[in-house]
Amino acid sequence: MCFKFDLKFGLGNYSVYCSWWPDSAETGKKKATVHSYAHKVDDDDHGVVTYEADFDVPTGFGPIGAVVVTNELGQEMFLEDLNLTAGDGAGNSTVLPIRCNSWVQPKSSIDEGTPGKRIFFAKAYLPGQTPAGLRSYREEDLKQKRGNGAGQREADDRVYDYDVYNDLGNPDSNGDLARPVLGGSKQFPYPRRCRTGRPPSKKDPKSETRKGNVYVPRDEEFSEVKNAQFLLKTLQSVLHAAVPAAQSALIDNLSLNLPFPSFFVIDKLFEDGVELPGVEKLGFLHSIVPRLLELLRDSPGDKILLFDTPANVQKDKFAWLRDEEFARETLAGINPYAIELVREFPLKSKLDPAVYGPAESAITADLLEEQMRRVMTVEEAISQKRLFMLDFHDLFLPYVHKIRSLKHTTMYGSRTIFFLTDDGTLRLLAIELTRPASPSQPQWRQVFTPSTDTTKSWLWRMAKAHVRAHDAGHHELITHWLRTHCAVEPYIIAANRQLSEMHPIYQLLHPHFRYTMRINALARSRLISAAGIIELSFSPQKYSMELSSVAYDKLWRFDMEALPADLVRRGMAEEDPTAEHGLRLAIEDYPFANDGLLIWDAIKTWVQAYVARFYPDADSVAGDEELQAFWTEVRTKGHGDKKDAPWWPKLDSPESLAHTLTTIVWVAAAHHAAVNFGQYDFGGYFPNRPSIARTVMPVEEPVDGAAMERFLDNPDQALRECFPSQVQATVVMAVLDVLSTHSTDEEYLGGEQTRPWNSDAAVQAAYAGFTARLKEIEGVIDGRNKDRKLKNRCGAGILPYQLMKPFSDAGVTGMGIPNSTSI
């Protein structure tokens, strides 16, 4: 029998010399390999080189179970896929595709982390079904990926291991940049990240030095296309952020905190553009994006630069001023995970009143009933599920005084109350801001409400700015970073350490892990690190990551990361087997939940079908050693600080396995898309979502008489001074622009790029059904966005809710669900 292999390498145009060994799979013992050498047959315009290798396979060799590729070049090569064509000598042939998408290191670099040959499996097998001829290859490949837990990792390694978040600070550079270790302690529990093995800090041995690039396994790196577009987009955004800095000659600490002089200047960022400054005026950005500044020095750039007008401003420039839009965005904005049902009244804190002051809220029933226009009592509103809340009180209150000890920022604990009206929209009723007691001052708190009185109206606007800043911090640190990026990384590490690449569950999950480790490493390097963008621009500043650790400790539970469980936990839905999706929503027009449940069910149906193909019963799940090792490692190592929690699901049946996998896919794909790709649309115009509130309320006691006079004289200026500074605002705008962008190589949920490559008819049919359902959902969402009865997503000046539409073009589109947390 004659075999031909067609190989595609993502390389430049140069000669490649490699050797191959296919191996038998289904006979009782391992057979001698058959060898051949590959030769180049094609080289396209995109740098993809095709090679062929011919094999003369003896009769009775059996089906091909794997291909071993040895790279005898002097440099690494990226192997895209293999296509095995088998001919019978009579003109008939069959093709077996093997998707690789992996780097193969040169034979000359063989060491523990970078073997000079790689095995690629031709078929999926559960561990107990693995043919004898493949078992040693299966075990050896996993052994290589686990490494030995020692030494510093090199860029070409493919080793996956765990470490705590001990690389956020930089104590060797500056004592002010020291940060606590997150993970491994009761004080700061946290998920684990990928171990890099960099040496410890000299001043703090518990911390890791921050020298050099942050290691991720070689196959977790961006593709050349993704990397080039990421750098280009980031460069453009940094130029945007640099403009107001240069215009204001921001060269010292004082000028870094200049507010915008008027709303006209804010509008100018989008309307007229501004002249690009010289690189010498951009020194403040060196600590954030030094590599991009090097690129900037070599780039002529444009004379005029513009921020794209965010989609919500295109719809309604003044929407940010309206209470209705403030309320609507809790259901159809970028942080739809924060709103919850009010289930008891009066509202009470769970914090120690001896430390923080009286526990009972200052929001009274009479005040709420007045704002509800006396249509019902508070008791009636609660029984009818008509009161809802943003509760940032207990999470932020213990950090208020710590944050206030820093410069140019402030903090309160806050509660914001909404009433569900008869037309299905929310009415904003009241905001309570609280400063806890301290050794020198009693607790201060005040409730603010909408008013026709001019002074009270401006105080109301300032109170909303504070809550928006609280919501922005909650969104970025918890809903976004912690619950997607950070929580998913342990799943990736455990899967690569314990599930063979021929394992069916590895093949199911692998597309949902694309680029996550690399984007997380970049975040640790510049975004969430000491003096990084988050600390520069968000209210908690140096305490930002500590707060995310507190949230992980108090709030994160794997069993509550499934969308239905999350909605029930917040009181936004209750289980009802007669209702669509098995849930009855507390607010019928809740765009995120309405559309998200369609996506959840589609994922669940696909995953259930996939699991059923490989696991016929409970014993097959419980007896899968690799699967059980994977889940044990997720719990005991990846999320080891919560390893003894009773709520971890057990993988003891096809049903529990499918639910667990559905949750992982949902979080990595749809949860992340819902809270990421609308960031520029909703936050690009920063008055709508200020990342920081920098000044206290002018009525906070003891009242600063001079500040109060300035507020009364020019409340517009007082509000702008509370907003982010010019530097903070434009840097955040630039970052949100980057994070909201789909690259041209994006792989979407249910997309053709990640169709399972095996020829299993049941799997292929299930995936085709999944893709078809997602396309149907797009049409459903389009229809909902045109339904004028749905006032939270359709109406004059309202941005349609599209974040759960599965597919998208490249760029900032406000839609599209990539397979993974890829940006």
C-alpha positions in Angstrom: 0.0 0.0 0.0 1.3 3.5 -0.8 0.8 6.5 1.5 1.4 10.1 0.7 1.7 12.8 3.4 0.9 16.5 2.6 2.3 18.9 5.2 1.7 22.6 5.5 4.2 24.7 7.4 3.6 28.4 8.3 7.1 29.4 7.4 9.0 31.6 5.0 10.3 30.6 1.7 13.2 28.3 2.4 14.2 24.7 2.3 12.9 22.3 5.0 14.4 18.9 5.7 12.5 16.6 8.0 11.8 12.9 8.6 8.6 11.1 9.5 7.6 7.9 11.2 4.0 6.7 11.1 3.1 4.0 13.6 0.5 1.3 13.7 -2.4 1.7 16.0 -4.9 -1.1 16.3 -2.7 -4.2 16.4 -1.8 -5.8 19.7 1.7 -4.5 19.9 3.9 -1.7 18.7 5.3 -2.3 15.2 8.4 -0.9 13.5 8.0 2.5 12.1 8.1 3.4 8.5 10.4 6.3 7.6 10.4 8.9 4.8 11.7 12.4 4.1 9.6 15.4 3.1 10.3 17.6 0.1 8.8 21.0 -0.7 6.2 21.0 -3.4 4.5 24.4 -3.0 5.0 27.9 -1.5 2.1 30.3 -1.5 2.0 34.1 -1.1 1.1 33.9 2.6 4.3 32.1 3.7 2.6 28.7 3.8 4.9 26.0 2.5 3.6 22.5 1.4 5.8 19.4 1.7 5.1 15.9 0.6 6.5 12.6 1.8 5.9 9.2 0.2 5.7 6.0 2.3 5.8 2.4 1.1 3.8 0.6 3.8 4.0 -3.2 4.0 0.8 -5.2 3.7 -0.8 -5.9 7.1 0.7 -2.8 8.7 -2.7 -1.7 9.9 -4.3 1.8 10.2 -2.0 4.7 10.9 -2.4 5.8 14.5 0.2 8.6 14.7 2.8 10.5 12.8 6.1 11.4 14.4 7.7 14.5 12.8 11.4 15.3 13.3 12.7 18.8 12.5 16.2 18.5 11.1 16.4 22.2 10.3 18.3 24.6 12.4 15.2 26.6 13.4 11.7 25.9 14.6 8.8 25.4 12.2 5.1 25.8 12.6 3.2 22.7 11.4 -0.4 23.6 10.4 -1.8 20.3 9.3 -1.1 16.8 7.9 -3.2 15.1 5.2 -2.6 11.4 4.7 -3.7 10.0 1.4 -3.9 6.3 1.1 -4.1 4.7 -2.3 -4.9 1.1 -3.2 -3.0 1.0 -6.5 -6.3 1.0 -8.5 -6.8 4.7 -8.5 -8.8 4.8 -5.4 -7.7 6.9 -2.4 -8.9 8.2 1.0 -7.7 11.3 2.9 -7.1 11.4 6.6 -6.6 15.0 7.9 -4.7 15.7 11.1 -4.9 19.2 12.5 -1.6 20.2 14.2 -1.2 23.9 14.6 1.9 23.4 16.6 5.6 24.4 16.7 8.2 21.7 16.1 11.6 22.6 17.5 14.8 21.7 15.7 16.5 18.4 16.5 19.6 20.3 17.6 17.7 21.9 20.5 16.5 18.7 22.2 16.1 19.1 26.0 13.5 18.5 28.6 11.2 21.3 27.3 11.9 21.3 23.6 12.1 17.8 22.1 13.3 17.8 18.5 10.5 15.5 17.4 6.8 15.7 17.9 4.0 13.1 17.7 0.7 13.9 16.1 -2.2 11.4 16.7 -4.5 10.4 13.9 -7.5 9.4 16.0 -9.1 10.2 19.3 -8.9 7.5 22.0 -9.9 7.3 25.6 -7.0 6.1 27.8 -8.4 2.6 28.3 -9.1 2.2 24.6 -5.6 3.3 23.4 -4.0 0.6 21.2 -0.8 -0.9 22.6 1.3 0.6 19.9 0.4 4.2 20.9 0.4 3.9 24.7 4.1 4.8 25.2 3.8 7.8 22.8 0.7 9.0 24.8 2.5 8.8 28.1 5.8 10.3 26.8 4.0 13.3 25.3 2.2 14.1 28.6 5.5 13.6 30.5 7.2 16.2 28.3 4.4 18.7 28.8 4.4 18.4 32.6 8.1 19.0 32.9 9.9 18.6 36.2 8.9 21.8 38.0 12.4 23.1 38.1 14.5 25.7 36.3 13.6 28.8 34.3 11.4 28.1 31.3 12.7 29.1 27.9 10.6 30.6 25.0 10.7 27.4 23.0 9.5 25.1 25.8 6.1 23.4 25.8 6.0 22.8 29.6 2.8 23.5 31.6 3.1 24.0 35.4 1.5 26.1 38.2 2.6 29.1 40.2 1.1 31.8 42.4 0.7 35.4 41.3 4.0 36.5 42.7 5.1 38.6 39.7 2.7 41.6 39.8 5.1 43.7 41.9 8.6 44.9 41.3 10.2 45.4 44.7 13.8 45.4 43.4 13.0 48.5 41.3 11.1 50.5 43.9 9.7 49.6 47.3 6.5 51.3 46.4 6.0 48.7 43.7 6.0 45.7 46.1 2.7 43.8 45.9 1.5 40.9 48.0 1.6 37.4 46.6 -1.9 36.3 45.4 -2.6 32.6 45.9 -1.4 30.0 48.4 -2.5 31.9 51.5 -5.7 32.3 53.5 -5.3 36.1 53.3 -5.1 36.3 49.5 -6.5 33.1 47.9 -6.3 33.1 44.1 -6.2 30.9 41.0 -2.9 29.8 39.7 -1.0 31.0 36.7 1.6 29.3 34.5 5.0 28.9 36.1 7.9 30.8 34.5 10.7 29.9 36.8 12.2 33.4 36.8 14.5 34.0 39.8 13.2 35.4 43.1 13.4 39.1 43.9 16.4 40.1 46.0 14.3 42.3 48.3 11.3 40.0 48.6 12.2 36.3 48.0 8.5 35.4 47.8 8.2 37.5 44.7 9.5 36.7 41.2 11.7 39.1 39.3 10.1 40.8 36.2 13.1 40.6 33.9 12.6 39.6 30.3 9.5 38.3 28.5 6.9 36.4 30.4 7.0 32.7 29.5 4.1 30.8 28.0 4.4 27.4 26.4 5.4 27.8 22.7 2.0 26.7 21.3 0.2 29.3 23.4 1.8 32.2 21.6 0.0 34.5 19.2 0.1 33.5 15.6 2.1 35.8 13.3 -1.1 37.3 12.0 -2.5 37.9 15.5 0.8 39.3 16.8 1.2 41.7 13.9 -2.4 43.0 14.2 -2.2 43.2 17.9 1.0 45.3 17.7 -0.5 47.5 15.0 -3.7 48.1 16.8 -2.0 48.8 20.1 0.5 51.2 18.4 -2.4 53.1 16.9 -4.2 53.3 20.2 -1.1 54.4 22.1 -0.7 57.2 19.6 -4.3 58.2 20.4 -3.6 58.2 24.1 -0.4 60.1 23.7 -2.1 63.1 22.0 -3.6 64.9 25.1 -0.5 64.1 27.1 1.7 65.9 24.6 -0.7 68.8 24.2 -0.7 69.4 27.9 3.1 68.9 28.1 2.6 66.1 30.7 6.1 65.6 32.0 5.6 65.7 35.7 3.4 64.0 38.3 1.2 67.1 38.8 0.3 67.4 35.1 -0.5 63.7 34.9 -3.6 64.5 36.9 -5.0 67.4 34.9 -8.7 67.2 34.2 -10.2 67.9 30.8 -10.8 71.7 30.7 -14.2 71.3 29.1 -16.6 68.8 27.6 -15.8 70.4 24.3 -12.2 69.2 24.5 -13.5 65.7 25.2 -15.7 65.8 22.1 -12.7 67.0 20.1 -11.0 63.6 20.6 -13.7 62.2 18.3 -14.7 65.1 16.1 -11.7 67.1 14.8 -8.7 65.1 15.7 -5.4 66.4 17.0 -1.9 66.7 15.8 0.5 63.8 16.5 3.2 64.9 18.9 6.9 64.0 18.9 8.0 60.9 20.7 10.1 62.9 23.1 7.0 64.2 24.7 5.6 60.7 25.5 8.0 59.8 28.3 5.2 59.0 30.7 4.2 56.0 28.6 7.5 54.3 28.8 6.5 52.3 31.9 3.4 51.0 30.1 4.3 50.3 26.5 8.1 50.6 26.0 8.2 48.2 23.0 5.5 50.2 21.2 7.3 53.5 21.7 10.3 51.9 20.0 8.1 51.1 17.1 6.7 54.7 17.2 10.2 56.1 16.8 10.5 54.3 13.5 7.0 55.1 12.3 6.1 58.4 10.5 2.5 58.2 11.7 -0.4 60.4 10.6 -0.5 64.2 11.1 -4.0 64.0 12.5 -5.3 61.3 14.8 -8.9 60.5 15.8 -10.5 58.2 18.2 -13.4 56.4 16.5 -16.7 57.6 17.9 -18.1 54.9 20.2 -21.3 53.3 19.1 -23.4 54.6 22.0 -22.3 58.2 21.3 -23.2 57.7 17.6 -26.7 56.7 18.8 -27.2 59.4 21.4 -24.4 61.8 22.4 -26.2 62.7 25.6 -27.4 59.3 26.7 -24.8 59.2 29.5 -26.7 62.0 31.3 -30.0 60.1 31.4 -31.0 57.9 34.4 -32.8 55.6 31.9 -29.5 54.7 30.1 -27.7 54.3 33.4 -30.3 51.7 34.4 -30.6 50.1 31.0 -26.9 49.3 30.8 -27.2 47.1 33.9 -29.2 44.7 31.7 -27.7 45.4 28.3 -24.3 46.9 28.9 -20.8 45.7 29.5 -21.3 44.5 33.1 -24.7 42.6 33.1 -23.4 40.3 35.9 -23.7 42.9 38.7 -27.4 43.6 39.1 -29.3 41.5 41.6 -32.8 41.2 43.1 -33.5 42.9 46.4 -34.8 40.0 48.5 -35.0 41.6 52.0 -35.5 45.0 53.5 -34.1 47.0 55.2 -30.8 46.4 53.5 -28.1 45.3 55.9 -24.3 44.9 55.7 -22.7 41.7 56.7 -19.5 43.5 57.9 -18.7 44.0 61.6 -20.6 47.2 62.8 -18.0 47.7 65.5 -15.4 48.3 62.8 -17.4 49.8 59.9 -20.3 51.5 61.6 -24.1 50.7 61.7 -25.0 47.8 59.4 -28.5 49.0 58.4 -28.7 51.0 55.2 -29.8 54.7 55.3 -32.1 53.9 52.4 -35.6 54.0 54.0 -38.9 52.6 52.8 -40.4 56.0 52.8 -37.7 57.4 50.6 -38.1 54.5 48.0 -41.9 54.8 48.0 -41.6 58.5 47.3 -39.3 57.8 44.4 -41.7 55.0 43.2 -44.4 57.7 43.2 -46.4 55.8 45.8 -47.6 53.2 43.3 -46.9 50.5 45.9 -45.1 49.9 49.2 -41.6 48.6 49.5 -43.0 45.4 50.9 -45.2 45.0 47.9 -42.4 45.8 45.5 -40.2 43.1 47.1 -43.0 40.5 47.0 -43.6 41.3 43.3 -39.9 41.2 42.5 -39.8 44.9 41.4 -36.7 46.1 43.3 -33.2 45.5 42.1 -29.8 46.7 43.2 -26.1 47.2 42.4 -24.4 46.3 45.6 -20.8 47.5 45.9 -21.1 48.1 49.6 -19.5 45.2 51.5 -16.9 44.5 48.8 -15.4 48.0 48.7 -16.1 49.3 52.2 -13.1 47.6 53.9 -10.8 49.2 51.3 -12.2 52.7 51.5 -9.6 54.1 53.9 -6.7 52.3 52.3 -7.6 53.7 48.9 -8.2 57.2 50.3 -4.6 57.2 51.7 -3.5 57.3 48.0 -3.3 60.4 45.9 -5.8 61.5 43.4 -8.5 58.9 44.0 -11.2 58.1 46.5 -13.7 55.4 47.3 -17.0 54.7 48.9 -19.1 51.6 49.6 -22.3 52.0 47.5 -25.8 50.7 47.0 -27.9 51.7 44.0 -31.6 50.8 43.9 -33.9 50.4 40.8 -37.6 49.8 40.4 -39.0 47.6 37.6 -41.7 49.6 35.8 -44.8 48.3 34.1 -43.2 48.7 30.7 -40.3 46.4 31.6 -37.6 49.1 32.1 -35.8 50.0 35.3 -36.2 53.3 37.0 -33.2 54.6 39.0 -34.4 55.4 42.5 -31.6 56.1 44.9 -27.8 55.9 45.5 -26.3 55.4 48.9 -22.6 56.3 49.4 -20.9 55.3 52.6 -17.5 56.1 54.2 -16.8 53.7 57.1 -15.9 54.8 60.5 -12.2 55.4 61.3 -10.3 56.2 64.5 -10.7 59.9 63.8 -14.1 60.1 62.2 -17.5 58.4 62.5 -19.2 56.6 59.6 -20.6 59.0 57.0 -23.3 58.1 54.6 -25.9 59.8 52.5 -28.6 58.8 50.1 -28.9 60.7 46.9 -32.0 60.8 44.6 -33.1 62.4 41.4 -34.3 66.0 41.9 -35.5 69.1 40.1 -33.5 71.2 42.6 -30.4 72.4 40.8 -27.9 71.6 43.6 -29.4 68.2 44.3 -29.4 67.5 40.6 -25.7 68.1 40.3 -25.0 66.0 43.4 -27.0 63.3 41.8 -24.8 63.4 38.7 -21.7 63.2 40.9 -23.1 60.2 42.9 -23.8 58.4 39.6 -20.2 59.1 38.5 -19.0 57.4 41.7 -21.2 54.4 41.1 -20.2 54.1 37.5 -16.5 54.1 38.6 -17.4 51.4 41.1 -19.1 49.4 38.4 -16.1 49.9 36.1 -13.7 48.5 38.7 -16.0 45.6 39.5 -16.4 44.8 35.8 -12.7 45.0 34.9 -11.2 43.3 38.0 -13.9 40.7 38.8 -16.5 40.1 36.0 -13.9 40.3 33.3 -10.4 39.5 34.6 -11.1 37.2 37.5 -14.0 35.2 36.2 -12.7 34.6 32.7 -9.0 35.2 32.1 -7.8 34.3 35.5 -10.2 31.4 36.3 -9.7 29.8 32.9 -5.9 29.5 32.9 -5.8 26.6 35.5 -8.2 24.7 33.1 -5.7 25.1 30.3 -2.7 24.1 32.4 -4.5 21.0 33.8 -5.8 19.9 30.4 -2.3 20.0 28.9 -0.7 18.2 31.8 -3.3 15.4 32.3 -5.2 15.0 29.0 -3.4 13.5 26.0 -3.8 15.4 22.8 -5.6 12.3 21.5 -8.1 12.4 24.4 -11.6 13.4 23.1 -12.1 15.9 25.8 -8.8 17.6 25.1 -9.8 17.9 21.5 -13.2 19.4 22.6 -11.7 21.9 24.9 -8.5 22.9 23.0 -10.1 25.5 20.7 -11.5 27.3 23.7 -8.0 27.9 25.2 -6.5 29.6 22.2 -4.3 32.6 23.1 -5.6 32.9 26.7 -2.2 32.2 28.3 -0.4 34.7 26.1 -3.0 37.5 26.7 -2.9 36.8 30.4 0.9 37.0 30.4 0.7 40.4 28.7 -1.9 41.5 31.3 0.5 40.5 34.1 3.3 42.4 32.3 1.5 45.7 31.7 -2.1 45.8 32.6 -2.6 44.4 36.1 1.0 44.8 37.4 2.3 47.4 39.8 2.1 50.8 38.2 0.3 49.3 35.2 -2.7 50.6 33.4 -5.2 49.3 35.9 -3.4 50.9 38.9 -2.9 54.1 36.9 -6.5 54.5 35.9 -8.9 52.7 38.2 -10.1 53.9 41.6 -8.6 51.1 43.8 -5.1 51.8 42.2 -2.5 49.7 44.1 -5.2 47.7 45.8 -6.9 46.6 42.6 -5.6 43.0 42.5 -6.0 42.6 46.2 -9.7 43.4 45.7 -10.0 40.8 43.0 -8.5 38.3 45.5 -11.2 39.3 48.1 -13.8 38.7 45.4 -12.4 35.3 44.5 -12.5 34.4 48.2 -16.0 35.6 48.9 -17.8 35.2 45.6 -16.2 32.7 43.1 -17.7 29.2 42.9 -17.3 27.0 39.9 -20.8 25.7 40.2 -22.1 29.3 40.0 -20.2 30.1 36.8 -22.8 28.4 34.6 -25.2 31.0 33.3 -28.4 29.6 34.7 -26.9 29.1 38.1 -25.5 32.7 38.1 -28.9 34.1 37.2 -30.6 32.2 40.0 -27.9 33.1 42.5 -28.5 36.8 41.9 -32.2 36.4 42.0 -32.5 37.4 38.4 -34.2 34.1 37.5 -35.8 31.1 39.3 -36.0 27.5 38.1 -39.2 26.7 36.3 -39.3 23.5 34.2 -42.3 24.8 32.2 -40.4 27.9 31.1 -38.1 28.3 28.2 -34.6 27.2 29.2 -36.1 25.9 32.4 -35.9 29.4 33.9 -38.3 32.3 34.5 -36.5 35.6 34.4 -37.3 38.3 37.0 -37.0 40.9 34.2 -38.5 39.6 31.0 -36.6 42.1 28.8 -33.0 41.3 30.1 -31.1 41.3 26.8 -27.9 39.6 28.2 -29.9 36.8 29.8 -32.4 36.4 27.0 -29.6 36.0 24.3 -27.1 34.4 26.6 -29.5 31.5 27.5 -29.9 30.8 23.8 -26.1 30.5 23.5 -25.9 28.4 26.7 -28.4 25.9 25.5 -26.7 25.6 22.1 -23.3 24.9 23.7 -25.0 22.4 26.1 -26.7 20.5 23.3 -23.4 20.3 21.4 -21.4 19.2 24.4 -24.0 16.7 25.5 -23.9 15.0 22.1 -20.1 15.0 22.0 -19.9 13.4 25.5 -22.5 10.8 24.7 -20.4 9.7 21.7 -17.5 8.7 23.9 -19.1 8.0 27.4 -22.1 5.7 27.3 -22.5 5.4 31.1 -21.3 6.5 34.5 -18.6 3.9 34.7 -16.9 5.1 31.5 -16.6 8.6 33.0 -15.5 7.5 36.5 -13.0 5.0 35.0 -11.3 7.5 32.7 -8.0 8.1 34.6 -6.8 11.0 32.5 -10.2 12.8 32.8 -10.3 12.3 36.6 -6.7 13.4 37.0 -7.5 16.6 35.0 -10.4 17.5 37.2 -8.6 16.6 40.4 -5.7 18.9 39.3 -8.1 21.8 38.4 -9.5 21.6 42.0 -6.4 20.8 44.0 -3.8 22.8 42.1 -5.2 25.2 39.7 -7.8 26.4 42.2 -6.1 24.9 45.1 -7.1 27.6 47.6 -10.6 26.3 47.3 -9.8 22.6 47.0 -11.9 21.6 50.0 -15.1 23.6 49.0 -18.1 21.2 49.0 -19.6 22.7 45.8 -17.1 21.3 43.3 -19.0 19.0 40.9 -17.9 15.4 40.7 -17.3 13.9 37.3 -19.3 10.7 37.9 -21.7 10.6 35.0 -22.1 11.7 31.4 -24.5 14.4 32.6 -22.1 15.9 35.2 -19.3 15.8 32.7 -21.3 17.5 30.0 -22.5 20.2 32.5 -18.9 20.9 33.7 -17.6 21.1 30.2 -20.5 23.4 29.1 -19.6 25.7 32.0 -15.9 25.9 30.9 -16.8 26.6 27.3 -19.4 29.2 28.3 -17.0 31.1 30.5 -14.1 31.0 28.0 -16.2 32.0 25.0 -19.6 33.6 25.7 -19.1 35.0 29.2 -15.9 36.7 28.0 -17.5 38.0 24.8 -20.4 39.5 26.8 -18.1 41.5 29.1 -15.3 42.3 26.6 -16.2 43.2 23.1 -18.6 46.1 24.0 -16.0 47.9 26.2 -15.2 50.6 23.6 -18.8 51.0 22.6 -19.8 51.7 26.2 -16.6 53.0 27.8 -14.9 54.8 24.9 -16.8 57.9 25.8 -15.5 57.9 29.4 -18.2 60.1 31.0 -20.5 57.2 30.4 -18.2 54.8 32.3 -15.4 56.7 34.2 -12.8 54.2 35.4 -12.0 56.3 38.5 -13.7 58.9 40.7 -11.0 61.2 42.0 -12.8 63.6 44.4 -15.2 63.1 47.3 -18.8 64.3 47.3 -18.7 68.0 48.2 -21.3 67.4 50.9 -19.3 64.7 52.7 -18.8 65.6 56.3 -16.8 67.4 57.6 -17.6 69.6 54.6 -14.7 71.3 53.0 -16.0 74.8 52.7 -13.7 75.9 49.9 -14.5 72.7 47.8 -18.3 73.3 48.4 -18.0 76.9 47.2 -16.2 75.7 44.0 -18.9 73.1 43.5 -21.7 75.7 43.8 -19.9 78.1 41.6 -19.0 75.7 38.8 -20.6 72.2 39.2 -19.6 71.3 35.6 -15.9 71.7 36.5 -16.4 69.8 39.8 -17.8 66.8 37.8 -14.9 66.9 35.3 -12.4 67.0 38.2 -14.1 63.9 39.6 -13.8 62.2 36.2 -10.5 60.6 35.1 -7.6 62.9 34.2 -6.7 63.5 30.6 -4.0 60.8 30.8 -6.1 58.3 32.6 -9.1 58.7 30.3 -7.2 58.5 27.0 -5.0 55.6 28.1 -8.1 53.7 29.1 -9.8 54.6 25.9 -6.9 53.3 24.0 -6.8 50.1 25.9 -10.6 49.5 25.5 -10.2 50.1 21.8 -7.6 47.3 21.6 -9.5 44.9 23.8 -12.7 45.4 21.8 -11.1 44.5 18.5 -11.5 41.2 16.7 -8.4 40.1 14.8 -8.6 38.8 11.2 -7.6 35.3 12.4 -10.4 35.1 15.0 -12.0 31.7 15.4 -15.6 32.0 16.4 -17.9 29.6 18.4 -19.2 27.0 16.0 -17.0 28.3 13.2 -15.6 26.3 10.3 -12.0 26.8 11.4 -12.5 24.7 14.5 -14.8 22.0 13.1 -13.6 18.7 14.6 -11.1 17.2 12.1 -11.8 13.6 12.9 -14.1 11.7 10.6 -16.5 10.5 13.3 -20.0 10.8 11.7 -21.8 11.4 15.0 -19.4 14.2 16.1 -19.5 15.8 12.6 -23.3 15.8 12.6 -23.5 17.2 16.1 -21.1 20.0 15.3 -23.0 20.8 12.1 -26.2 21.1 14.2 -24.4 23.4 16.6 -23.2 25.7 13.8 -26.7 25.8 12.3 -28.3 26.6 15.6 -25.9 29.5 16.2 -26.8 30.9 12.8 -30.4 30.7 13.7 -29.7 32.5 17.0 -28.2 35.4 15.0 -31.5 35.8 13.3 -33.4 35.7 16.6 -31.2 38.4 18.1 -31.6 40.6 15.0 -35.4 40.2 15.4 -35.3 41.1 19.0 -33.3 44.2 18.3 -36.1 45.4 16.0 -38.9 44.6 18.4 -40.1 47.9 19.8 -41.9 46.2 22.7 -38.4 45.3 24.0 -37.5 48.8 25.3 -34.1 47.7 26.8 -32.7 47.0 23.4 -34.9 48.9 20.9 -35.8 52.5 20.7 -34.7 56.0 19.7 -31.0 56.4 20.5 -30.7 52.9 22.0 -27.7 50.8 21.1 -29.0 47.3 20.0 -27.8 44.4 22.1 -25.5 42.4 19.8 -22.8 41.0 22.1 -24.2 37.5 22.0 -24.3 37.4 18.2 -21.9 34.5 17.5 -20.1 35.7 14.4 -18.4 39.0 13.4 -16.1 40.7 11.0 -12.7 41.9 12.2 -12.4 45.2 14.1 -14.5 46.9 16.8 -18.0 45.6 16.0 -19.7 45.1 19.3 -20.6 41.5 18.4 -19.0 38.1 17.9 -18.2 35.2 20.3 -14.7 33.9 19.8 -14.1 30.3 20.9 -11.7 31.5 23.6 -10.6 34.3 25.8 -8.3 35.5 23.1 -7.9 39.3 23.8 
